[in-house]
Amino acid sequence: TYYTGYTTDVDRRVAEHNDGTAAKYTRGRRPVELVHVESYKSQSAAMRREYEIKQLRRPAKKQLIQSEA
């Protein structure tokens, strides 16, 4: 599955997901692997993009990830 979220510290957040202290959604899906990152200057812009990605169906998310490879 793909988890989408925003943070100010990517390394810390991935570590939290992997040690079970982050979102309940990822606790049963460890280890978490980071496959895509985007950066934004404002929290509001990041949250808008997070919402957009969460609205995508799995094939579109997969295409987004593969577009960086």
PDB file of N, CA, C, O and CB in Angstrom:
ATOM      1  N   THR A   1       0.837  -1.188   0.000  1.00  0.00           N
ATOM      2  CA  THR A   1       0.000   0.000   0.000  1.00  0.00           C
ATOM      3  C   THR A   1       0.876   1.242   0.000  1.00  0.00           C
ATOM      4  O   THR A   1       2.069   1.173   0.293  1.00  0.00           O
ATOM      5  CB  THR A   1      -0.949   0.003   1.212  1.00  0.00           C
ATOM      6  N   TYR A   2       0.283   2.363  -0.326  1.00  0.00           N
ATOM      7  CA  TYR A   2       1.002   3.636  -0.324  1.00  0.00           C
ATOM      8  C   TYR A   2       0.423   4.529   0.764  1.00  0.00           C
ATOM      9  O   TYR A   2      -0.790   4.721   0.848  1.00  0.00           O
ATOM     10  CB  TYR A   2       0.917   4.332  -1.715  1.00  0.00           C
ATOM     11  N   TYR A   3       1.304   5.071   1.593  1.00  0.00           N
ATOM     12  CA  TYR A   3       0.911   6.024   2.631  1.00  0.00           C
ATOM     13  C   TYR A   3       1.350   7.402   2.164  1.00  0.00           C
ATOM     14  O   TYR A   3       2.461   7.561   1.659  1.00  0.00           O
ATOM     15  CB  TYR A   3       1.543   5.662   4.032  1.00  0.00           C
ATOM     16  N   THR A   4       0.504   8.381   2.325  1.00  0.00           N
ATOM     17  CA  THR A   4       0.821   9.756   1.948  1.00  0.00           C
ATOM     18  C   THR A   4       0.701  10.646   3.170  1.00  0.00           C
ATOM     19  O   THR A   4      -0.289  10.585   3.898  1.00  0.00           O
ATOM     20  CB  THR A   4      -0.108  10.256   0.813  1.00  0.00           C
ATOM     21  N   GLY A   5       1.722  11.481   3.393  1.00  0.00           N
ATOM     22  CA  GLY A   5       1.686  12.407   4.511  1.00  0.00           C
ATOM     23  C   GLY A   5       2.687  13.520   4.295  1.00  0.00           C
ATOM     24  O   GLY A   5       3.509  13.465   3.380  1.00  0.00           O
ATOM     25  N   TYR A   6       2.613  14.527   5.141  1.00  0.00           N
ATOM     26  CA  TYR A   6       3.585  15.619   5.030  1.00  0.00           C
ATOM     27  C   TYR A   6       4.320  15.783   6.350  1.00  0.00           C
ATOM     28  O   TYR A   6       3.804  15.432   7.411  1.00  0.00           O
ATOM     29  CB  TYR A   6       2.889  16.946   4.627  1.00  0.00           C
ATOM     30  N   THR A   7       5.532  16.321   6.270  1.00  0.00           N
ATOM     31  CA  THR A   7       6.367  16.509   7.446  1.00  0.00           C
ATOM     32  C   THR A   7       7.407  17.583   7.156  1.00  0.00           C
ATOM     33  O   THR A   7       7.639  17.941   6.002  1.00  0.00           O
ATOM     34  CB  THR A   7       7.048  15.181   7.861  1.00  0.00           C
ATOM     35  N   THR A   8       8.020  18.087   8.199  1.00  0.00           N
ATOM     36  CA  THR A   8       9.130  19.024   8.042  1.00  0.00           C
ATOM     37  C   THR A   8      10.474  18.305   8.136  1.00  0.00           C
ATOM     38  O   THR A   8      11.515  18.907   7.874  1.00  0.00           O
ATOM     39  CB  THR A   8       9.049  20.128   9.099  1.00  0.00           C
ATOM     40  N   ASP A   9      10.463  17.018   8.509  1.00  0.00           N
ATOM     41  CA  ASP A   9      11.692  16.238   8.669  1.00  0.00           C
ATOM     42  C   ASP A   9      11.440  14.818   8.160  1.00  0.00           C
ATOM     43  O   ASP A   9      10.938  13.968   8.896  1.00  0.00           O
ATOM     44  CB  ASP A   9      12.164  16.221  10.167  1.00  0.00           C
ATOM     45  N   VAL A  10      11.787  14.569   6.911  1.00  0.00           N
ATOM     46  CA  VAL A  10      11.482  13.294   6.268  1.00  0.00           C
ATOM     47  C   VAL A  10      12.166  12.127   6.972  1.00  0.00           C
ATOM     48  O   VAL A  10      11.523  11.112   7.242  1.00  0.00           O
ATOM     49  CB  VAL A  10      11.900  13.332   4.804  1.00  0.00           C
ATOM     50  N   ASP A  11      13.455  12.251   7.275  1.00  0.00           N
ATOM     51  CA  ASP A  11      14.184  11.150   7.915  1.00  0.00           C
ATOM     52  C   ASP A  11      13.567  10.772   9.256  1.00  0.00           C
ATOM     53  O   ASP A  11      13.404   9.591   9.561  1.00  0.00           O
ATOM     54  CB  ASP A  11      15.652  11.528   8.109  1.00  0.00           C
ATOM     55  N   ARG A  12      13.227  11.778  10.053  1.00  0.00           N
ATOM     56  CA  ARG A  12      12.610  11.516  11.358  1.00  0.00           C
ATOM     57  C   ARG A  12      11.269  10.822  11.186  1.00  0.00           C
ATOM     58  O   ARG A  12      10.953   9.878  11.910  1.00  0.00           O
ATOM     59  CB  ARG A  12      12.432  12.825  12.147  1.00  0.00           C
ATOM     60  N   ARG A  13      10.488  11.290  10.234  1.00  0.00           N
ATOM     61  CA  ARG A  13       9.146  10.730  10.045  1.00  0.00           C
ATOM     62  C   ARG A  13       9.196   9.277   9.578  1.00  0.00           C
ATOM     63  O   ARG A  13       8.410   8.453  10.045  1.00  0.00           O
ATOM     64  CB  ARG A  13       8.364  11.569   9.037  1.00  0.00           C
ATOM     65  N   VAL A  14      10.101   8.956   8.672  1.00  0.00           N
ATOM     66  CA  VAL A  14      10.238   7.565   8.225  1.00  0.00           C
ATOM     67  C   VAL A  14      10.661   6.692   9.400  1.00  0.00           C
ATOM     68  O   VAL A  14      10.147   5.587   9.571  1.00  0.00           O
ATOM     69  CB  VAL A  14      11.267   7.452   7.063  1.00  0.00           C
ATOM     70  N   ALA A  15      11.597   7.185  10.213  1.00  0.00           N
ATOM     71  CA  ALA A  15      12.029   6.430  11.396  1.00  0.00           C
ATOM     72  C   ALA A  15      10.862   6.206  12.351  1.00  0.00           C
ATOM     73  O   ALA A  15      10.726   5.118  12.910  1.00  0.00           O
ATOM     74  CB  ALA A  15      13.171   7.168  12.122  1.00  0.00           C
ATOM     75  N   GLU A  16      10.022   7.214  12.544  1.00  0.00           N
ATOM     76  CA  GLU A  16       8.849   7.067  13.413  1.00  0.00           C
ATOM     77  C   GLU A  16       7.888   6.011  12.871  1.00  0.00           C
ATOM     78  O   GLU A  16       7.335   5.218  13.633  1.00  0.00           O
ATOM     79  CB  GLU A  16       8.121   8.411  13.560  1.00  0.00           C
ATOM     80  N   HIS A  17       7.696   6.004  11.576  1.00  0.00           N
ATOM     81  CA  HIS A  17       6.823   4.986  10.985  1.00  0.00           C
ATOM     82  C   HIS A  17       7.406   3.595  11.221  1.00  0.00           C
ATOM     83  O   HIS A  17       6.672   2.656  11.531  1.00  0.00           O
ATOM     84  CB  HIS A  17       6.631   5.241   9.467  1.00  0.00           C
ATOM     85  N   ASN A  18       8.711   3.463  11.076  1.00  0.00           N
ATOM     86  CA  ASN A  18       9.334   2.152  11.213  1.00  0.00           C
ATOM     87  C   ASN A  18       9.461   1.680  12.654  1.00  0.00           C
ATOM     88  O   ASN A  18       9.549   0.477  12.899  1.00  0.00           O
ATOM     89  CB  ASN A  18      10.683   2.174  10.585  1.00  0.00           C
ATOM     90  N   ASP A  19       9.474   2.604  13.615  1.00  0.00           N
ATOM     91  CA  ASP A  19       9.522   2.148  15.013  1.00  0.00           C
ATOM     92  C   ASP A  19       8.137   2.095  15.655  1.00  0.00           C
ATOM     93  O   ASP A  19       8.009   1.791  16.841  1.00  0.00           O
ATOM     94  CB  ASP A  19      10.425   3.065  15.829  1.00  0.00           C
ATOM     95  N   GLY A  20       7.104   2.390  14.869  1.00  0.00           N
ATOM     96  CA  GLY A  20       5.734   2.227  15.340  1.00  0.00           C
ATOM     97  C   GLY A  20       5.161   3.395  16.104  1.00  0.00           C
ATOM     98  O   GLY A  20       4.095   3.262  16.706  1.00  0.00           O
ATOM     99  N   THR A  21       5.828   4.542  16.104  1.00  0.00           N
ATOM    100  CA  THR A  21       5.337   5.696  16.860  1.00  0.00           C
ATOM    101  C   THR A  21       4.606   6.715  15.987  1.00  0.00           C
ATOM    102  O   THR A  21       4.180   7.760  16.478  1.00  0.00           O
ATOM    103  CB  THR A  21       6.489   6.372  17.563  1.00  0.00           C
ATOM    104  N   ALA A  22       4.460   6.417  14.707  1.00  0.00           N
ATOM    105  CA  ALA A  22       3.773   7.355  13.802  1.00  0.00           C
ATOM    106  C   ALA A  22       2.336   6.890  13.572  1.00  0.00           C
ATOM    107  O   ALA A  22       1.721   6.305  14.462  1.00  0.00           O
ATOM    108  CB  ALA A  22       4.530   7.474  12.441  1.00  0.00           C
ATOM    109  N   ALA A  23       1.816   7.145  12.404  1.00  0.00           N
ATOM    110  CA  ALA A  23       0.418   6.858  12.072  1.00  0.00           C
ATOM    111  C   ALA A  23       0.045   5.397  12.302  1.00  0.00           C
ATOM    112  O   ALA A  23       0.820   4.488  12.002  1.00  0.00           O
ATOM    113  CB  ALA A  23       0.147   7.226  10.632  1.00  0.00           C
ATOM    114  N   LYS A  24      -1.148   5.189  12.834  1.00  0.00           N
ATOM    115  CA  LYS A  24      -1.649   3.829  13.059  1.00  0.00           C
ATOM    116  C   LYS A  24      -1.669   3.034  11.759  1.00  0.00           C
ATOM    117  O   LYS A  24      -1.438   1.825  11.758  1.00  0.00           O
ATOM    118  CB  LYS A  24      -3.058   3.868  13.673  1.00  0.00           C
ATOM    119  N   TYR A  25      -1.944   3.713  10.668  1.00  0.00           N
ATOM    120  CA  TYR A  25      -2.033   3.058   9.364  1.00  0.00           C
ATOM    121  C   TYR A  25      -0.761   2.283   9.041  1.00  0.00           C
ATOM    122  O   TYR A  25      -0.834   1.197   8.467  1.00  0.00           O
ATOM    123  CB  TYR A  25      -2.306   4.087   8.272  1.00  0.00           C
ATOM    124  N   THR A  26       0.402   2.819   9.399  1.00  0.00           N
ATOM    125  CA  THR A  26       1.662   2.179   9.016  1.00  0.00           C
ATOM    126  C   THR A  26       2.156   1.162  10.038  1.00  0.00           C
ATOM    127  O   THR A  26       3.082   0.408   9.740  1.00  0.00           O
ATOM    128  CB  THR A  26       2.718   3.226   8.808  1.00  0.00           C
ATOM    129  N   ARG A  27       1.580   1.116  11.210  1.00  0.00           N
ATOM    130  CA  ARG A  27       2.078   0.204  12.249  1.00  0.00           C
ATOM    131  C   ARG A  27       2.061  -1.251  11.817  1.00  0.00           C
ATOM    132  O   ARG A  27       2.997  -1.995  12.113  1.00  0.00           O
ATOM    133  CB  ARG A  27       1.260   0.357  13.503  1.00  0.00           C
ATOM    134  N   GLY A  28       1.033  -1.658  11.137  1.00  0.00           N
ATOM    135  CA  GLY A  28       0.945  -3.039  10.683  1.00  0.00           C
ATOM    136  C   GLY A  28       1.520  -3.269   9.305  1.00  0.00           C
ATOM    137  O   GLY A  28       1.377  -4.357   8.748  1.00  0.00           O
ATOM    138  N   ARG A  29       2.168  -2.265   8.748  1.00  0.00           N
ATOM    139  CA  ARG A  29       2.694  -2.353   7.388  1.00  0.00           C
ATOM    140  C   ARG A  29       4.190  -2.038   7.342  1.00  0.00           C
ATOM    141  O   ARG A  29       4.678  -1.452   6.376  1.00  0.00           O
ATOM    142  CB  ARG A  29       1.932  -1.402   6.468  1.00  0.00           C
ATOM    143  N   ARG A  30       4.896  -2.423   8.372  1.00  0.00           N
ATOM    144  CA  ARG A  30       6.326  -2.140   8.433  1.00  0.00           C
ATOM    145  C   ARG A  30       7.126  -3.279   7.809  1.00  0.00           C
ATOM    146  O   ARG A  30       6.653  -4.416   7.797  1.00  0.00           O
ATOM    147  CB  ARG A  30       6.768  -1.910   9.886  1.00  0.00           C
ATOM    148  N   PRO A  31       8.312  -3.011   7.298  1.00  0.00           N
ATOM    149  CA  PRO A  31       8.995  -1.720   7.298  1.00  0.00           C
ATOM    150  C   PRO A  31       8.439  -0.782   6.223  1.00  0.00           C
ATOM    151  O   PRO A  31       7.971  -1.218   5.171  1.00  0.00           O
ATOM    152  CB  PRO A  31      10.492  -1.922   7.087  1.00  0.00           C
ATOM    153  N   VAL A  32       8.504   0.496   6.517  1.00  0.00           N
ATOM    154  CA  VAL A  32       8.071   1.537   5.589  1.00  0.00           C
ATOM    155  C   VAL A  32       9.258   1.894   4.700  1.00  0.00           C
ATOM    156  O   VAL A  32      10.382   2.041   5.180  1.00  0.00           O
ATOM    157  CB  VAL A  32       7.529   2.802   6.352  1.00  0.00           C
ATOM    158  N   GLU A  33       9.000   2.030   3.412  1.00  0.00           N
ATOM    159  CA  GLU A  33      10.035   2.411   2.461  1.00  0.00           C
ATOM    160  C   GLU A  33       9.623   3.718   1.790  1.00  0.00           C
ATOM    161  O   GLU A  33       8.518   3.821   1.258  1.00  0.00           O
ATOM    162  CB  GLU A  33      10.272   1.288   1.404  1.00  0.00           C
ATOM    163  N   LEU A  34      10.495   4.703   1.811  1.00  0.00           N
ATOM    164  CA  LEU A  34      10.225   5.989   1.170  1.00  0.00           C
ATOM    165  C   LEU A  34      10.413   5.839  -0.340  1.00  0.00           C
ATOM    166  O   LEU A  34      11.480   5.429  -0.797  1.00  0.00           O
ATOM    167  CB  LEU A  34      11.158   7.108   1.740  1.00  0.00           C
ATOM    168  N   VAL A  35       9.377   6.171  -1.113  1.00  0.00           N
ATOM    169  CA  VAL A  35       9.455   6.000  -2.565  1.00  0.00           C
ATOM    170  C   VAL A  35       9.247   7.295  -3.343  1.00  0.00           C
ATOM    171  O   VAL A  35       9.474   7.329  -4.553  1.00  0.00           O
ATOM    172  CB  VAL A  35       8.437   4.991  -3.008  1.00  0.00           C
ATOM    173  N   HIS A  36       8.820   8.359  -2.670  1.00  0.00           N
ATOM    174  CA  HIS A  36       8.564   9.619  -3.380  1.00  0.00           C
ATOM    175  C   HIS A  36       8.588  10.772  -2.381  1.00  0.00           C
ATOM    176  O   HIS A  36       8.040  10.663  -1.284  1.00  0.00           O
ATOM    177  CB  HIS A  36       7.195   9.572  -4.135  1.00  0.00           C
ATOM    178  N   VAL A  37       9.227  11.879  -2.768  1.00  0.00           N
ATOM    179  CA  VAL A  37       9.284  13.079  -1.929  1.00  0.00           C
ATOM    180  C   VAL A  37       9.058  14.302  -2.806  1.00  0.00           C
ATOM    181  O   VAL A  37       9.580  14.386  -3.918  1.00  0.00           O
ATOM    182  CB  VAL A  37      10.650  13.180  -1.176  1.00  0.00           C
ATOM    183  N   GLU A  38       8.288  15.236  -2.305  1.00  0.00           N
ATOM    184  CA  GLU A  38       8.116  16.547  -2.934  1.00  0.00           C
ATOM    185  C   GLU A  38       8.319  17.595  -1.852  1.00  0.00           C
ATOM    186  O   GLU A  38       7.978  17.362  -0.692  1.00  0.00           O
ATOM    187  CB  GLU A  38       6.697  16.690  -3.616  1.00  0.00           C
ATOM    188  N   SER A  39       8.869  18.740  -2.215  1.00  0.00           N
ATOM    189  CA  SER A  39       9.107  19.823  -1.256  1.00  0.00           C
ATOM    190  C   SER A  39       8.284  21.051  -1.623  1.00  0.00           C
ATOM    191  O   SER A  39       8.110  21.371  -2.799  1.00  0.00           O
ATOM    192  CB  SER A  39      10.605  20.182  -1.204  1.00  0.00           C
ATOM    193  N   TYR A  40       7.782  21.730  -0.599  1.00  0.00           N
ATOM    194  CA  TYR A  40       6.975  22.940  -0.784  1.00  0.00           C
ATOM    195  C   TYR A  40       7.412  23.996   0.220  1.00  0.00           C
ATOM    196  O   TYR A  40       7.890  23.669   1.307  1.00  0.00           O
ATOM    197  CB  TYR A  40       5.460  22.633  -0.628  1.00  0.00           C
ATOM    198  N   LYS A  41       7.247  25.255  -0.145  1.00  0.00           N
ATOM    199  CA  LYS A  41       7.680  26.352   0.721  1.00  0.00           C
ATOM    200  C   LYS A  41       6.723  26.621   1.864  1.00  0.00           C
ATOM    201  O   LYS A  41       7.126  27.168   2.890  1.00  0.00           O
ATOM    202  CB  LYS A  41       7.848  27.600  -0.083  1.00  0.00           C
ATOM    203  N   SER A  42       5.458  26.244   1.705  1.00  0.00           N
ATOM    204  CA  SER A  42       4.493  26.511   2.770  1.00  0.00           C
ATOM    205  C   SER A  42       3.765  25.236   3.172  1.00  0.00           C
ATOM    206  O   SER A  42       3.619  24.304   2.381  1.00  0.00           O
ATOM    207  CB  SER A  42       3.485  27.578   2.328  1.00  0.00           C
ATOM    208  N   GLN A  43       3.318  25.222   4.412  1.00  0.00           N
ATOM    209  CA  GLN A  43       2.560  24.083   4.911  1.00  0.00           C
ATOM    210  C   GLN A  43       1.249  23.940   4.143  1.00  0.00           C
ATOM    211  O   GLN A  43       0.821  22.825   3.844  1.00  0.00           O
ATOM    212  CB  GLN A  43       2.288  24.234   6.417  1.00  0.00           C
ATOM    213  N   SER A  44       0.621  25.050   3.827  1.00  0.00           N
ATOM    214  CA  SER A  44      -0.661  24.977   3.121  1.00  0.00           C
ATOM    215  C   SER A  44      -0.494  24.367   1.730  1.00  0.00           C
ATOM    216  O   SER A  44      -1.338  23.586   1.292  1.00  0.00           O
ATOM    217  CB  SER A  44      -1.289  26.373   3.009  1.00  0.00           C
ATOM    218  N   ALA A  45       0.585  24.715   1.038  1.00  0.00           N
ATOM    219  CA  ALA A  45       0.834  24.128  -0.283  1.00  0.00           C
ATOM    220  C   ALA A  45       1.100  22.631  -0.161  1.00  0.00           C
ATOM    221  O   ALA A  45       0.625  21.843  -0.978  1.00  0.00           O
ATOM    222  CB  ALA A  45       2.025  24.827  -0.972  1.00  0.00           C
ATOM    223  N   ALA A  46       1.853  22.246   0.850  1.00  0.00           N
ATOM    224  CA  ALA A  46       2.141  20.823   1.078  1.00  0.00           C
ATOM    225  C   ALA A  46       0.869  20.053   1.396  1.00  0.00           C
ATOM    226  O   ALA A  46       0.680  18.936   0.915  1.00  0.00           O
ATOM    227  CB  ALA A  46       3.154  20.654   2.220  1.00  0.00           C
ATOM    228  N   MET A  47       0.007  20.638   2.195  1.00  0.00           N
ATOM    229  CA  MET A  47      -1.237  19.965   2.561  1.00  0.00           C
ATOM    230  C   MET A  47      -2.183  19.846   1.366  1.00  0.00           C
ATOM    231  O   MET A  47      -2.893  18.850   1.230  1.00  0.00           O
ATOM    232  CB  MET A  47      -1.926  20.715   3.701  1.00  0.00           C
ATOM    233  N   ARG A  48      -2.191  20.854   0.507  1.00  0.00           N
ATOM    234  CA  ARG A  48      -3.008  20.774  -0.707  1.00  0.00           C
ATOM    235  C   ARG A  48      -2.529  19.627  -1.595  1.00  0.00           C
ATOM    236  O   ARG A  48      -3.329  18.856  -2.125  1.00  0.00           O
ATOM    237  CB  ARG A  48      -2.961  22.110  -1.484  1.00  0.00           C
ATOM    238  N   ARG A  49      -1.208  19.532  -1.746  1.00  0.00           N
ATOM    239  CA  ARG A  49      -0.639  18.468  -2.578  1.00  0.00           C
ATOM    240  C   ARG A  49      -0.880  17.098  -1.943  1.00  0.00           C
ATOM    241  O   ARG A  49      -1.170  16.131  -2.648  1.00  0.00           O
ATOM    242  CB  ARG A  49       0.873  18.698  -2.790  1.00  0.00           C
ATOM    243  N   GLU A  50      -0.763  17.011  -0.633  1.00  0.00           N
ATOM    244  CA  GLU A  50      -1.051  15.756   0.066  1.00  0.00           C
ATOM    245  C   GLU A  50      -2.482  15.311  -0.252  1.00  0.00           C
ATOM    246  O   GLU A  50      -2.717  14.141  -0.556  1.00  0.00           O
ATOM    247  CB  GLU A  50      -0.855  15.920   1.605  1.00  0.00           C
ATOM    248  N   TYR A  51      -3.421  16.230  -0.182  1.00  0.00           N
ATOM    249  CA  TYR A  51      -4.818  15.919  -0.476  1.00  0.00           C
ATOM    250  C   TYR A  51      -4.973  15.438  -1.920  1.00  0.00           C
ATOM    251  O   TYR A  51      -5.680  14.465  -2.183  1.00  0.00           O
ATOM    252  CB  TYR A  51      -5.708  17.151  -0.226  1.00  0.00           C
ATOM    253  N   GLU A  52      -4.304  16.128  -2.856  1.00  0.00           N
ATOM    254  CA  GLU A  52      -4.381  15.730  -4.266  1.00  0.00           C
ATOM    255  C   GLU A  52      -3.889  14.301  -4.464  1.00  0.00           C
ATOM    256  O   GLU A  52      -4.522  13.504  -5.155  1.00  0.00           O
ATOM    257  CB  GLU A  52      -3.564  16.690  -5.139  1.00  0.00           C
ATOM    258  N   ILE A  53      -2.753  13.988  -3.849  1.00  0.00           N
ATOM    259  CA  ILE A  53      -2.188  12.644  -3.999  1.00  0.00           C
ATOM    260  C   ILE A  53      -3.104  11.602  -3.370  1.00  0.00           C
ATOM    261  O   ILE A  53      -3.279  10.516  -3.922  1.00  0.00           O
ATOM    262  CB  ILE A  53      -0.787  12.571  -3.364  1.00  0.00           C
ATOM    263  N   LYS A  54      -3.683  11.920  -2.235  1.00  0.00           N
ATOM    264  CA  LYS A  54      -4.585  10.973  -1.577  1.00  0.00           C
ATOM    265  C   LYS A  54      -5.831  10.695  -2.414  1.00  0.00           C
ATOM    266  O   LYS A  54      -6.459   9.649  -2.249  1.00  0.00           O
ATOM    267  CB  LYS A  54      -4.992  11.504  -0.209  1.00  0.00           C
ATOM    268  N   GLN A  55      -6.195  11.603  -3.301  1.00  0.00           N
ATOM    269  CA  GLN A  55      -7.364  11.402  -4.155  1.00  0.00           C
ATOM    270  C   GLN A  55      -7.066  10.515  -5.363  1.00  0.00           C
ATOM    271  O   GLN A  55      -7.983  10.025  -6.021  1.00  0.00           O
ATOM    272  CB  GLN A  55      -7.890  12.740  -4.627  1.00  0.00           C
ATOM    273  N   LEU A  56      -5.786  10.311  -5.649  1.00  0.00           N
ATOM    274  CA  LEU A  56      -5.400   9.494  -6.799  1.00  0.00           C
ATOM    275  C   LEU A  56      -5.676   8.020  -6.543  1.00  0.00           C
ATOM    276  O   LEU A  56      -5.608   7.550  -5.407  1.00  0.00           O
ATOM    277  CB  LEU A  56      -3.922   9.700  -7.128  1.00  0.00           C
ATOM    278  N   ARG A  57      -5.982   7.311  -7.595  1.00  0.00           N
ATOM    279  CA  ARG A  57      -6.104   5.852  -7.506  1.00  0.00           C
ATOM    280  C   ARG A  57      -4.700   5.244  -7.562  1.00  0.00           C
ATOM    281  O   ARG A  57      -3.747   5.900  -7.983  1.00  0.00           O
ATOM    282  CB  ARG A  57      -7.012   5.283  -8.664  1.00  0.00           C
ATOM    283  N   ARG A  58      -4.586   3.999  -7.137  1.00  0.00           N
ATOM    284  CA  ARG A  58      -3.292   3.335  -7.054  1.00  0.00           C
ATOM    285  C   ARG A  58      -2.470   3.410  -8.357  1.00  0.00           C
ATOM    286  O   ARG A  58      -1.279   3.711  -8.284  1.00  0.00           O
ATOM    287  CB  ARG A  58      -3.502   1.895  -6.678  1.00  0.00           C
ATOM    288  N   PRO A  59      -3.047   3.153  -9.536  1.00  0.00           N
ATOM    289  CA  PRO A  59      -2.230   3.239 -10.760  1.00  0.00           C
ATOM    290  C   PRO A  59      -1.618   4.627 -10.977  1.00  0.00           C
ATOM    291  O   PRO A  59      -0.483   4.736 -11.442  1.00  0.00           O
ATOM    292  CB  PRO A  59      -3.076   2.871 -11.969  1.00  0.00           C
ATOM    293  N   ALA A  60      -2.350   5.671 -10.648  1.00  0.00           N
ATOM    294  CA  ALA A  60      -1.822   7.035 -10.801  1.00  0.00           C
ATOM    295  C   ALA A  60      -0.705   7.295  -9.798  1.00  0.00           C
ATOM    296  O   ALA A  60       0.274   7.970 -10.117  1.00  0.00           O
ATOM    297  CB  ALA A  60      -2.947   8.078 -10.622  1.00  0.00           C
ATOM    298  N   LYS A  61      -0.846   6.760  -8.585  1.00  0.00           N
ATOM    299  CA  LYS A  61       0.222   6.903  -7.586  1.00  0.00           C
ATOM    300  C   LYS A  61       1.468   6.163  -8.049  1.00  0.00           C
ATOM    301  O   LYS A  61       2.584   6.664  -7.911  1.00  0.00           O
ATOM    302  CB  LYS A  61      -0.238   6.370  -6.205  1.00  0.00           C
ATOM    303  N   LYS A  62       1.273   4.980  -8.594  1.00  0.00           N
ATOM    304  CA  LYS A  62       2.403   4.197  -9.094  1.00  0.00           C
ATOM    305  C   LYS A  62       3.109   4.944 -10.218  1.00  0.00           C
ATOM    306  O   LYS A  62       4.339   4.958 -10.276  1.00  0.00           O
ATOM    307  CB  LYS A  62       1.933   2.815  -9.585  1.00  0.00           C
ATOM    308  N   GLN A  63       2.346   5.562 -11.106  1.00  0.00           N
ATOM    309  CA  GLN A  63       2.921   6.341 -12.202  1.00  0.00           C
ATOM    310  C   GLN A  63       3.707   7.540 -11.664  1.00  0.00           C
ATOM    311  O   GLN A  63       4.779   7.857 -12.181  1.00  0.00           O
ATOM    312  CB  GLN A  63       1.813   6.818 -13.159  1.00  0.00           C
ATOM    313  N   LEU A  64       3.191   8.198 -10.645  1.00  0.00           N
ATOM    314  CA  LEU A  64       3.885   9.319 -10.021  1.00  0.00           C
ATOM    315  C   LEU A  64       5.240   8.866  -9.478  1.00  0.00           C
ATOM    316  O   LEU A  64       6.250   9.544  -9.670  1.00  0.00           O
ATOM    317  CB  LEU A  64       3.028   9.928  -8.892  1.00  0.00           C
ATOM    318  N   ILE A  65       5.257   7.729  -8.808  1.00  0.00           N
ATOM    319  CA  ILE A  65       6.495   7.184  -8.246  1.00  0.00           C
ATOM    320  C   ILE A  65       7.473   6.823  -9.360  1.00  0.00           C
ATOM    321  O   ILE A  65       8.658   7.145  -9.276  1.00  0.00           O
ATOM    322  CB  ILE A  65       6.197   5.946  -7.375  1.00  0.00           C
ATOM    323  N   GLN A  66       6.985   6.164 -10.391  1.00  0.00           N
ATOM    324  CA  GLN A  66       7.851   5.715 -11.484  1.00  0.00           C
ATOM    325  C   GLN A  66       8.368   6.869 -12.332  1.00  0.00           C
ATOM    326  O   GLN A  66       9.391   6.724 -13.002  1.00  0.00           O
ATOM    327  CB  GLN A  66       7.106   4.738 -12.363  1.00  0.00           C
ATOM    328  N   SER A  67       7.696   7.994 -12.319  1.00  0.00           N
ATOM    329  CA  SER A  67       8.132   9.135 -13.128  1.00  0.00           C
ATOM    330  C   SER A  67       9.458   9.700 -12.646  1.00  0.00           C
ATOM    331  O   SER A  67      10.127  10.421 -13.386  1.00  0.00           O
ATOM    332  CB  SER A  67       7.076  10.224 -13.110  1.00  0.00           C
ATOM    333  N   GLU A  68       9.845   9.385 -11.422  1.00  0.00           N
ATOM    334  CA  GLU A  68      11.116   9.873 -10.878  1.00  0.00           C
ATOM    335  C   GLU A  68      12.264   8.927 -11.155  1.00  0.00           C
ATOM    336  O   GLU A  68      13.424   9.320 -11.033  1.00  0.00           O
ATOM    337  CB  GLU A  68      10.995  10.093  -9.393  1.00  0.00           C
ATOM    338  N   ALA A  69      11.976   7.695 -11.523  1.00  0.00           N
ATOM    339  CA  ALA A  69      13.020   6.679 -11.705  1.00  0.00           C
ATOM    340  C   ALA A  69      13.821   6.905 -12.967  1.00  0.00           C
ATOM    341  O   ALA A  69      14.736   6.137 -13.264  1.00  0.00           O
ATOM    342  CB  ALA A  69      12.410   5.296 -11.737  1.00  0.00           C
TER     343      ALA A  69
END
